[in-house]
Each structure stands twice: as structure tokens, then as C-alpha cells.
């Protein structure tokens, strides 16, 4: 007879340091869980449950938006739709990858690092997808076809690679570097958490600020409009997302009180998804408003700067993730790091 055994949750003192979250005192899942146990755990309340669902459910909303877009636009022949196609695809990929990373991150210490390497790579692709859409539809009229506009997407491709590399480095350090096996101080994520968090924050703040330069100009200089209001909402939520990620509020004010519901990671997931929703609405509106103007003044979006750019960035990100993942086996994990703190 089959039995349904709910996973047991643990206190912070019962899990290795690498699995611990700042000011989250309880609700930890069992480290070294199997893949099946990880899947079962998403239906049982832990401090990760809402982290998973706040990104898994919106994935299907964004996928529905993508399918609706494909139903209306002939993307095979109309290159004007390619930037929005790339952006919408990235909006589906990043929350799905994040939900998978949170689901399977307790299989082992190495699995945790690798899961979040993919999470960071997906966020970098989303940043590039945003830049490709901004370049096609959202640039101020005075900047279209200028030097900055011509180099905007190539720089965004470079930024995505740097973002993936820096964020992976923030967890692991330099890959394929020889370490004395007697030294336990190896992973910035554990040994220097503030340094790790700072590097990771900058890895995503800089690409976002670069991508948003055209929007900042429009909001500061151009007249108010419905589409600019949507962009403003997106930017406001993006800054709130970054603040919650860095500040660890409200759990820092009352450790243990927000372990299951209401901690900063859940809140920043929600803010990120709402911001992406407003961003998608704004870009779609800009696309419709700018179609005739751009068609008359600039060439249609090229394969090289849309699908080609995202494919190139994906290849670079996968190579970086593979390098850092292989380095986890080159740089063995000390037994001391696996013990509860």
C-alpha cells in the first residue's frame, strides 16, 4: 500500500551553512533530498514553497501571452516582431528557471550552486531580451540610428556574459584554481557572504541600468503618456526588487517571524513579476505606436541583432555555467562545509 510521507522541515541549526538564509530561522528542507522529494516538497509548506510558486505560476501567464502573440503575428516573415518574440521568450524562461532552481537546490551542495548558476544565466538572458526590445521599439526618436543605438545591443550581449560570469563567481570564486585541500575557506557564498552578495548585486544592477538608459531619458525629457506611465511602474518595481534583495526586509527586523510567508525573497519575486508584466505591456504598446514611424526611418530589425544576439548570449552563458559547474568537481567540497553550522 502506498503512503504519502510529508518531508520534515528543519531549524537553521540543523542544516549546513551553505543552505542557510539570513534571518530565516526555520522551515528548511532536508539537504541531500532526492529529485522526487524535492518535487513533493513544493506541495508542503517550507521557507521555499512560495519562492517556487511565485515564479512557477507566472511562467504560465507569460507563456499564454507569448502564444497569443504568436497567434496574431507572423513571426516567420515579419522581422519587426522578432525583438518582442525574443523578449517574451526570455520572460518565460527566467521565472521557470528560477522555480526549478529553488525546487532542486537542496539535492546537494553542488546541485545548489549549479541550480543557481542556471538561474543567473536566465536572468542575464532576460536582461538582454529587454535590451533587444528597447532597441527596436523604445528608443527616443533623437537617438534612433545614432552611435549609442548602433552599439546598444552588442554591448548588452557583452553585459549578459559578464553578468552570468560575475554572478557565478560570487558563489564559487575563480574556476579551475588550485586550492590546498586542508583549507576550508573556498566559497565566497559561505565564507564572505557580504562580498558575495555585493558582487552578485552589481552583476545585475549594472546591466539593468545600462538597458534602461533610453527609458530614463524618455521619463525625464519626454512628455507624459500612457506608455511612459507603464515604464515608470516597471522601473519603480525594479528598484523595489533590488532593494528587497539587498536589504533582507522585513525578516531582518524580526528573525523567525517571516520564515514561511512574507520574507524578502518572496516579496522581491512578486515585485519582479509585476514589474515584468508592466514592462511587457509598455513594450507592446511602444511596438504598436512606433511601427509606422520606425518603418519609414530605420531598417527592420535584423536577425543578427535579435535572434542571433540571444542565441550567442545563450551559448556564452552555457559555456560559463559549464565551466563553473565543472569547477565544483575540480574544487572538492570539504566535509566541514557539509556539517550544520
HUJOVEN-V640912 format. One record per residue. RES is the residue in one letter. PSI is psi in whole degrees, -180 to 180 (none if undefined). Layout:
BEGIN
res	psi
RES	PSI
RES	PSI
END
This chain:
BEGIN
res	psi
X	132
X	144
X	148
X	108
X	116
X	140
X	146
X	137
X	155
X	161
X	161
X	-31
X	-9
X	1
X	152
X	156
X	-34
X	-23
X	-8
X	146
X	143
X	127
X	8
X	113
X	-24
X	179
X	16
X	140
X	162
X	120
X	156
X	37
X	154
X	168
X	-40
X	-41
X	-35
X	-43
X	-44
X	-35
X	-21
X	-14
X	7
X	137
X	123
X	-179
X	-3
X	-12
X	-51
X	-25
X	-38
X	-51
X	-30
X	-12
X	-28
X	-47
X	-45
X	-24
X	-41
X	-31
X	-48
X	-34
X	-39
X	-41
X	-40
X	-45
X	-37
X	-39
X	-44
X	-29
X	-33
X	-41
X	141
X	85
X	-16
X	-30
X	-20
X	100
X	-17
X	-24
X	-12
X	-43
X	-41
X	-35
X	-47
X	-45
X	-48
X	-38
X	-41
X	-31
X	-26
X	-36
X	-44
X	-42
X	-33
X	-44
X	-40
X	-44
X	-38
X	-40
X	-45
X	-34
X	-47
X	9
X	-7
X	14
X	-36
X	172
X	-45
X	-43
X	-37
X	-48
X	-46
X	-41
X	-45
X	-22
X	-45
X	-37
X	-47
X	-39
X	-40
X	-39
X	-38
X	-40
X	-38
X	-42
X	-43
X	-40
X	-39
X	-45
X	-40
X	-42
X	-41
X	-43
X	-37
X	-35
X	-20
X	1
X	142
X	146
X	-38
X	-22
X	-13
X	130
X	7
X	179
X	-47
X	-41
X	-40
X	-33
X	-2
X	-52
X	-45
X	-40
X	-38
X	-35
X	-45
X	-43
X	-39
X	-41
X	-44
X	-40
X	-46
X	-46
X	-46
X	-41
X	-37
X	-41
X	-35
X	-23
X	-36
X	-28
X	-166
X	131
X	153
X	36
X	135
X	133
X	145
X	124
X	-15
X	-11
X	129
X	-13
X	89
X	-31
X	117
X	-34
X	-35
X	-46
X	-31
X	70
X	-37
X	-42
X	-45
X	-46
X	-38
X	-45
X	-44
X	-40
X	-48
X	-31
X	-26
X	-25
X	-46
X	-51
X	-38
X	-45
X	-41
X	-49
X	-34
X	0
X	-47
X	-36
X	-41
X	-41
X	-46
X	-43
X	-30
X	-32
X	-41
X	159
X	154
X	145
X	169
X	-40
X	-37
X	-31
X	-40
X	-42
X	-39
X	-41
X	-42
X	-46
X	-42
X	-45
X	-33
X	-43
X	-37
X	-38
X	-48
X	-40
X	-46
X	-38
X	-40
X	-32
X	-22
X	44
X	144
X	-2
X	-26
X	-29
X	-26
X	76
X	132
X	-17
X	-20
X	30
X	-39
X	-40
X	130
X	5
X	168
X	-35
X	-40
X	-45
X	-39
X	-27
X	-46
X	-45
X	-40
X	-43
X	-44
X	-41
X	-41
X	-39
X	-50
X	-37
X	-44
X	-42
X	-42
X	-45
X	-41
X	-41
X	-43
X	-40
X	-45
X	-40
X	-34
X	-4
X	-51
X	-42
X	-48
X	-36
X	-30
X	-20
X	-26
X	157
X	159
X	153
X	137
X	158
X	-38
X	-39
X	10
X	-89
X	-39
X	-41
X	-43
X	-34
X	-42
X	-46
X	-39
X	-43
X	-45
X	-44
X	-42
X	-38
X	-42
X	-44
X	-41
X	-42
X	-47
X	-34
X	-43
X	-33
X	-24
X	-29
X	-25
X	-35
X	85
X	149
X	129
X	144
X	-35
X	-28
X	-18
X	-12
X	149
X	146
X	none
END
